[in-house]
Amino acid sequence: MLVCSLMSFASTYAQQKADDIVGVYKVVNGDDNSKVEIRKNGNGYRGQVIWLENMKNKDGSPRTDAKNPDVSKRSTPSDKIVLFEKLTFNAEKGEWGNGKIYDPTRGKFFNVKMSFKDAKTLKITGSLGPFSKTVYWTKL
């Protein structure tokens, strides 16, 4: 009975750690400030832009996902862009991965790994081949 209880606790604890990523994050990318919401979605996690400081192009038109390689998504408003889906948590490594992250400023997808630097700072590393870039998002 004790073994069953411990296994149940370990499973619940691992799920709690996995769900630590859920929340809203402030993202600063050059002069662009945005907010991204990460939520549980099925067996993984999904990140979507929910707010963008500047929703207009220089000509006054609404900003959209103009560089998306999928032509059908190019009219998606900038505050509705999905950055990643189906990321999974690896309890042994304490990181989320097994997916791709989308960079709407370049219209490109990168392999991604995420982990917490501290309780409020999410470390995101995107890579393509031998090249990688790390950015940090602040949990609100």
C-alpha positions in Angstrom: 0.0 0.0 0.0 2.8 2.4 0.9 4.5 1.7 -2.5 1.2 2.5 -4.3 0.9 5.7 -2.4 4.5 6.8 -3.2 4.0 6.0 -6.9 0.8 8.0 -6.9 2.5 10.9 -5.2 5.5 10.8 -7.6 3.1 10.9 -10.6 1.1 13.8 -9.2 4.4 15.7 -8.4 5.7 15.1 -11.9 2.5 16.5 -13.3 2.7 19.5 -11.0 6.2 20.2 -12.2 5.1 19.8 -15.8 2.2 22.2 -15.3 4.6 24.9 -13.9 5.0 26.2 -17.4 1.3 27.1 -17.6 0.8 30.9 -17.4 1.2 34.2 -19.2 4.7 35.5 -20.1 6.1 38.8 -21.1 8.2 38.6 -24.2 10.6 41.3 -25.3 12.1 41.0 -28.8 13.9 44.1 -29.8 11.3 46.9 -29.8 8.4 44.4 -29.8 6.7 43.6 -26.5 4.2 40.9 -26.4 2.5 38.4 -24.1 2.3 34.7 -24.7 0.0 32.3 -22.9 1.1 28.7 -22.3 -1.6 26.3 -21.5 -2.1 22.6 -21.3 -3.5 21.2 -24.5 -4.2 17.4 -24.6 -1.0 15.6 -23.7 1.2 18.6 -24.2 1.5 22.3 -24.0 0.6 25.1 -26.4 1.9 28.7 -26.6 0.0 31.4 -28.3 0.5 35.2 -28.6 -2.3 36.9 -26.8 -1.2 40.6 -26.8 1.2 42.6 -28.9 2.1 46.2 -28.0 2.1 47.4 -31.6 -0.8 45.8 -33.6 -0.3 48.1 -36.7 2.2 48.1 -39.5 3.9 51.3 -40.5 1.2 52.0 -43.1 -1.5 51.6 -40.4 -2.8 48.2 -41.6 -3.2 45.4 -38.9 -0.2 43.3 -38.3 -0.7 39.7 -39.3 1.5 36.5 -39.6 2.7 37.7 -43.0 5.8 35.6 -43.1 4.2 32.3 -42.3 5.3 29.6 -44.7 1.7 28.3 -44.7 0.0 30.8 -47.0 -3.4 30.0 -45.4 -2.1 31.4 -42.0 -0.8 34.7 -43.3 -4.0 36.6 -42.4 -3.9 35.4 -38.8 -3.8 38.5 -36.5 -0.5 38.9 -34.7 -2.2 38.5 -31.3 -3.5 35.1 -32.3 -0.3 33.4 -33.6 0.4 29.9 -32.2 4.1 29.6 -31.5 4.2 26.0 -30.5 2.0 23.0 -29.8 2.4 19.6 -28.3 5.5 20.2 -26.2 6.0 17.5 -23.7 7.7 17.5 -20.3 10.8 15.3 -19.5 10.8 14.9 -15.7 14.3 13.5 -15.6 15.7 16.6 -17.4 13.2 19.1 -16.0 12.5 20.5 -19.4 9.9 20.8 -22.1 10.6 19.8 -25.6 9.9 17.3 -28.4 8.6 20.0 -30.6 9.2 23.1 -32.7 8.8 26.8 -32.0 7.7 29.3 -34.6 9.4 32.6 -35.0 6.9 34.9 -36.7 9.4 37.6 -37.2 11.3 35.3 -39.6 8.6 32.8 -40.6 10.7 29.9 -39.5 10.4 26.9 -37.2 13.1 25.7 -34.8 13.6 22.7 -32.5 12.9 23.9 -29.0 13.7 23.1 -25.4 12.4 25.1 -22.4 13.3 25.1 -18.8 13.1 27.5 -15.9 16.2 29.6 -15.0 14.4 30.6 -11.8 10.7 30.6 -10.7 9.8 33.5 -12.9 12.2 33.2 -15.9 11.5 30.7 -18.7 14.6 29.8 -20.7 13.8 29.0 -24.4 16.4 27.6 -26.7 15.6 27.3 -30.3 18.0 25.4 -32.6 18.5 24.5 -36.2 21.3 22.1 -36.9 24.4 23.3 -35.0 23.1 26.8 -34.4 21.0 27.8 -31.5 19.7 30.9 -29.8 18.4 31.3 -26.2 15.8 33.9 -25.1 14.1 34.5 -21.8 10.5 35.1 -21.1 9.2 36.5 -17.8 6.2 34.8 -16.1 3.5 37.3 -15.1 
